[in-house]
Amino acid sequence: MSEAVIDGKKHTNSAVADSSDYIKPYIYVLLLASMCIILGFVWDISWHMSIGRDRFLTPPHIFIYIGAIVSAMLSGYQVLQRSFFGTAAQKAASVKFWGIFYAPFGGLFCIWGALAMLTSSPFDNWFHNTFGLDQKIFSPPHVLLILGMIAIQLGTYISVVAAASGKTFNTKINRKHNWLRAIAAGSLLATVFTLFSERLTAALMHNVHFFIFVSIVFPVCIFAFSRASKSKWGATAATAVYMGELLFMLWLLPLFHAKPQFGPVFNHFDHFQPFSFPLLLVLPAIPVDMILNMTGNEKPWIKILLASLAFLLVFFVVQWYFGEFYLTSVYTRGWVFASYSLNYGSNPTGVYRYAFDPSTVTNSKHLVIGLGIAGFCAVFSGLAGYYWGGWIKKVQR
């Protein structure tokens, strides 16, 4: 039996373990704050597309910062409670810093992330007042803001994982915890997608660089969520939540009034323009879960190789044909797929608004070579995700 040392005294894991047979309320609050951040982020992009940046304290900004403040306050309370009023068991299940403070590991990420987000807010306001209004995600204050968002969501995910570490719940609580874990992972994945959305448009889905980029970014997340989950469908559930969150905003926002406030205005509309339709990551996540679970006794490199190539194969087939349908079909220009969505300052009569630009379409020879490169990228990304997921699975604080 292992031991933890607190203030010079040894405590066994049996004394450290929390015997609670329920999920603590602060986990639900952290998840709610994490969801506020990603939903507010998507809303803010839609606000920029539909209205423009008319002032700093817009409703989506308020929504985002509420999520940051709530997660920071809750995590800060956890630090103070454990540091000055906590039991030996609670301190043993915490990370000690600055000599006197004890904090849950995930809570530290939430606090750091909230500080980064709150620091970015006056920086963003100054940036706009100095350099004008931007239409891009990657401006310096936005990068700081997004890093803070990801830190909070990673901290939330770690907190959910740690809440069940070393505990034996009944079937009902286990099922609930698996879904809470999927919600935390899905919110993190939705933020990653939104962060890189400018490289993931439908117009690029017949370009091999699109698949290389996806193979670098997403397997690391999907493999980690699959391995860290106690469910056999950890990655599938996480990607389903990611799609659910983005589709919710895609279908909700156009129901509300919005009108462009800044020129030049090339598209006159009276409702919010929705954000991008999500990538169909839930479909390649299925074989990843199946292979990692069905090959439990195989060597890790075999599992990673098979699962990575299966991810790329399924994603390529599905997204290639869906991209063509989404971009060119008149059936996608309604409420469900919302391929009509356009920034108010963009040219509505562009030749390639509903067609692929031939200069971006990869020919057969280069496509085969590019997919080979994408395969290598997927394997290395999956390898990183597999071992990252193994580390997350062992988190107990």
C-alpha positions, -999 to +999 in steps of 0.1 A: +000+000+000+015+033-011+019+063+012+016+101+010+036+125+031+019+156+045+036+180+069+061+152+078+034+126+085+027+095+065-008+087+054-018+055+035-040+056+005-068+040+025-068+072+046-064+094+016-092+079-004-125+097-005-152+073+003-180+093-013-203+073-035-216+103-054-203+130-078-196+162-060-215+193-070-185+214-079-178+190-108-212+200-123-204+237-118-170+233-135-186+216-165-213+243-168-186+269-167-166+250-194-197+248-216-203+285-211-169+292-225-172+272-257-208+282-264-199+319-258-168+315-281-190+302-309-216+330-302-188+356-303-176+344-338-212+346-350-215+381-335-185+393-354-198+377-386-233+392-382-230+425-363-193+434-359-175+443-327-197+472-316-185+473-280-163+453-256-191+441-232-211+422-258-234+394-245-211+366-258-181+382-241-200+384-209-210+347-213-174+337-218-160+356-189-188+344-166-175+308-173-139+319-166-148+337-133-170+309-120-143+283-127-116+305-111-137+313-080-147+277-075-112+265-079-099+292-056-124+282-030-111+246-033-075+259-027-084+279+004-106+252+019-080+225+014-051+247+025-066+261+058-095+238+067-088+206+048-083+172+063-051+152+059-068+130+033-078+161+013-043+175+014-028+142+004-051+143-027-039+178-036-008+194-052+012+215-027+026+248-039+043+279-025+048+260+007+014+265+023-013+260-004-030+227-015-049+226-047-066+200-069-045+195-100-073+204-124-082+235-103-047+249-109-053+248-147-087+265-142-071+293-121-042+298-146-066+297-175-090+323-159-061+346-152-050+344-188-085+351-201-091+380-178-057+394-187-066+392-224-098+412-220-082+447-216-055+437-240-082+428-266-100+461-260-067+481-264-058+461-295-091+469-312-089+506-303-054+508-316-054+487-347-091+486-357-116+457-359-103+423-368-121+394-385-095+367-376-093+344-347-055+346-344-049+381-331-024+383-301-051+390-275-073+362-289-044+337-287-040+345-250-078+342-245-079+309-263-050+295-244-069+304-212-100+287-225-082+255-233-065+256-198-098+258-181-114+231-201-083+208-197-085+215-159-122+207-159-115+174-177-087+165-153-110+173-124-137+150-137-112+122-142-097+127-108-132+127-091-136+090-099-099+079-096-096+050-072-133+049-064-159+022-071-193+036-080-225+018-086-236+013-122-258+044-123-231+067-110-205+051-133-227+058-163-233+093-152-196+099-146-188+085-181-211+111-196-197+139-175-162+129-187-175+129-223-190+164-218-157+178-205-138+161-234-163+172-260-161+209-248-123+208-251-125+192-286-151+218-297-127+246-286-098+230-305-120+228-337-131+264-333-096+275-328-085+260-361-117+265-380-102+288-405-081+259-417-110+235-417-135+250-441-155+230-466-138+248-495-105+230-485-120+195-481-106+183-515-071+195-506-047+170-492-033+196-468-066+196-451-063+159-442-027+163-432-037+191-408-066+171-393-042+141-389-019+163-368-045+180-346-073+156-338-059+120-332-040+133-302-073+144-286-094+114-297-068+087-287-064+104-253-101+106-247-105+069-257-077+056-234-085+079-204-122+069-204-136+040-183-162+035-210-155+014-241-168+043-262-149+072-246-138+089-279-171+083-296-191+099-267-167+129-266-170+135-304-208+132-301-208+159-274-185+181-296-209+177-325-239+183-303-226+215-288-217+230-322-249+219-339-269+234-310-254+268-317-256+263-355-294+258-352-300+282-323-283+314-334-302+320-367-334+322-347-324+356-333-322+390-348-289+405-358-280+434-382-246+445-394-233+476-377-201+484-396-193+489-432-186+478-458-218+457-457-221+434-487-247+410-471-278+425-457-296+401-433-317+404-402-305+373-382-273+358-369-251+340-393-243+306-378-208+293-373-193+264-393-208+229-395-186+206-374-163+180-389-178+144-388-152+132-362-177+110-345-175+084-374-137+079-373-138+079-335-159+047-336-131+025-351-106+041-328-126+030-297-132-004-312-096-011-321-081+002-288-106-019-268-106-051-289-068-053-291-062-050-254-035-077-253-016-064-284+015-043-282+007-006-280+024+002-313+002-023-331-030-008-316-019+028-324-009+019-359-042+002-367-064+028-350-046+057-365-049+044-401-085+035-395-091+070-383-076+085-414-093+061-438-128+066-424-123+104-420-110+108-455-139+089-472-166+105-451-153+141-451-143+141-488-178+132-500-196+151-473-175+182-481-186+180-518-223+176-507-220+204-482-204+229-505-222+222-538-256+209-530-287+232-528-300+210-501-274+222-476-284+259-479-312+257-453-314+257-416-300+222-410-266+225-426-264+263-429-239+264-458-253+298-467-236+314-437-214+343-447-197+372-430-215+405-437-183+419-453-177+390-476-185+390-513-218+371-518-213+367-556-179+350-554-175+324-582-164+297-557-189+304-529-207+271-537-179+253-557-144+241-552-117+264-565-097+242-589-064+256-576-072+241-542-082+206-554-054+181-551-050+157-581-048+120-578-010+116-578-004+142-552-034+130-532-019+096-528+015+110-517-003+135-493-024+108-477+008+088-470+021+118-452-012+122-434-009+086-423+025+092-407+011+123-390-020+104-377+002+076-363+025+101-344-005+122-333-023+090-321+009+079-303+011+112-284-026+110-276-024+073-264+003+081-239-012+114-229-045+095-222-025+070-201-011+099-180-046+114-176-060+081-165-035+080-136-043+114-123-056+111-088-055+147-076 
